[in-house]
Amino acid sequence: MLADIESLIRTGTRKPVWTSTETSKPLNLDRSQIETMIPHREPFLFVDGITDVDPPNAKIRGVRTIHASDPVFEGHFPGQPVYPGVLQLETIGQLGLCLIHVLEGRPATSLRAVRIHHAAFLSEVGPGQLLEIVAARVQSDDFTAVCAGQILRDGIICAFGIMEVYFVER
């Protein structure tokens, strides 16, 4: 798995993880449908919709709008609002959990974040921006899952991360 992660780090900060293929399928899943897949709820549900899935390549694509009224901008940073990188990683992780659910039918009701294998923040995300979120499964077994993903704005990679979760109950 280490070789896979090193390879992902080299490419994940330079080119989009998602490319449409003949196995890609459009989806139109909204927040209420996402809530059936993962335990996150408002105000901590960060995936607004899922637009595409590619099961053979274990990839998924979704969207998130960063609202100017988000209270995080009051303190991060006044006068120069920037959406926090840790929340960008959380967004990628939530979409990754949706991917595990779609591919494996596994409910993500009892899990814990274990590790951030890698994170890079390449371009600022600000209020009012529509973001594309992508995630790809790197590895999954009965106990853990590792996903890699990106936050993109107008095709520009803003953030890239590789993270791991542990499933407390199966």
C-alpha positions in Angstrom: 0.0 0.0 0.0 2.9 2.4 0.7 3.9 2.3 -3.0 0.3 3.2 -4.0 0.3 6.1 -1.6 3.6 7.4 -2.9 2.4 7.2 -6.4 -0.9 9.0 -5.5 1.0 11.8 -3.8 3.1 12.4 -7.0 0.0 12.5 -9.3 -2.7 13.7 -6.9 -1.3 17.2 -6.6 -0.7 17.6 -10.4 -3.7 16.1 -12.2 -7.3 15.4 -11.5 -8.1 12.0 -9.8 -11.5 11.9 -11.7 -11.6 11.3 -15.5 -14.8 10.2 -17.1 -14.5 6.8 -18.6 -16.9 4.5 -20.4 -17.6 2.9 -17.0 -18.6 6.3 -15.4 -22.2 6.6 -14.5 -24.0 9.9 -13.8 -25.9 10.1 -10.5 -28.1 12.8 -9.0 -28.0 12.2 -5.3 -28.9 15.1 -2.9 -28.2 15.7 0.7 -31.1 13.6 2.0 -29.8 10.6 0.0 -26.3 11.2 1.3 -27.6 11.2 4.8 -28.7 7.5 4.3 -25.0 6.7 3.5 -23.0 8.5 6.2 -23.8 9.6 9.8 -22.9 13.3 9.3 -25.6 15.9 9.6 -26.0 19.7 9.4 -23.9 21.7 10.2 -21.2 19.1 9.6 -22.4 17.5 6.4 -20.1 18.9 3.7 -21.2 17.0 0.6 -24.1 18.8 -1.2 -24.5 16.2 -4.0 -23.1 13.3 -5.8 -22.9 13.6 -9.5 -21.0 10.6 -10.9 -19.6 7.2 -9.9 -17.2 4.8 -11.6 -17.5 1.5 -9.8 -14.8 -0.5 -11.7 -12.3 2.3 -11.0 -13.6 2.8 -7.5 -14.1 6.6 -7.9 -16.9 9.1 -7.1 -17.5 12.8 -7.9 -19.6 15.3 -6.0 -20.2 19.0 -5.3 -20.1 21.4 -2.5 -20.9 25.1 -2.4 -19.0 27.2 0.1 -21.6 29.7 1.3 -20.4 33.2 2.1 -22.6 33.1 5.2 -20.6 30.2 6.7 -19.7 31.3 10.2 -16.2 29.9 9.8 -15.3 33.0 7.7 -15.9 35.3 10.7 -12.6 34.1 12.2 -10.7 32.4 9.3 -9.6 35.1 8.3 -11.4 38.4 8.8 -11.0 40.6 5.8 -9.4 37.7 3.8 -11.7 34.7 4.2 -10.2 31.3 3.5 -12.1 28.0 3.9 -10.0 25.9 6.4 -7.9 23.1 4.9 -9.0 20.7 7.6 -12.7 21.2 6.5 -11.6 20.5 2.9 -10.1 17.2 4.1 -13.3 16.4 6.0 -15.3 17.0 2.8 -13.1 14.6 0.8 -13.4 12.1 3.6 -17.2 12.3 3.7 -17.3 11.7 -0.1 -14.9 8.8 0.4 -17.3 7.2 2.9 -20.1 7.6 0.3 -17.9 5.8 -2.2 -17.4 2.9 0.2 -21.1 2.7 0.8 -21.9 2.7 -3.0 -19.2 0.1 -3.8 -19.6 -2.2 -0.8 -23.0 -1.4 0.7 -21.2 -0.8 4.0 -23.0 1.6 6.3 -20.7 4.1 7.8 -22.6 4.4 11.1 -19.7 3.7 13.5 -16.3 4.7 12.4 -13.3 6.7 13.5 -10.7 8.7 11.6 -7.4 7.0 12.0 -4.8 8.8 10.0 -4.2 11.5 7.4 -1.5 9.9 5.3 -0.9 13.0 3.2 -2.4 16.5 2.8 -1.6 19.3 0.4 -3.3 22.7 0.0 -2.5 24.1 -3.4 -5.0 27.0 -3.9 -7.2 28.9 -1.5 -10.9 28.2 -1.3 -13.1 31.2 -0.5 -16.7 32.1 0.1 -19.3 31.7 -2.7 -17.3 29.1 -4.6 -18.7 25.9 -6.2 -16.3 23.0 -5.6 -15.9 19.7 -7.3 -15.0 16.9 -4.9 -13.5 13.6 -6.0 -12.5 10.5 -4.1 -11.0 7.2 -5.0 -10.7 4.0 -2.9 -7.1 3.1 -2.4 -7.7 0.1 -0.1 -10.5 -1.4 1.9 -10.9 -4.4 4.1 -13.2 -5.5 7.0 -11.7 -3.0 9.4 -10.3 0.0 7.5 -10.6 2.0 4.3 -8.1 4.3 2.7 -9.3 6.9 0.2 -7.6 9.6 -1.8 -9.3 12.7 -3.0 -9.3 16.3 -4.3 -11.1 19.5 -4.0 -11.2 21.4 -7.3 -12.4 24.8 -8.3 -12.9 25.4 -12.1 -10.6 22.5 -12.8 -7.8 23.8 -10.5 -6.7 21.4 -7.7 -7.1 23.3 -4.4 -6.5 20.4 -2.0 -5.4 16.8 -2.1 -5.5 14.3 0.7 -5.2 10.6 1.5 -6.9 9.4 4.7 -7.9 6.3 6.6 -10.9 5.3 8.7 -11.5 2.4 11.0 -14.9 0.7 11.1 -15.7 0.2 14.8 -18.6 -2.2 14.2 -19.3 -4.3 11.1 
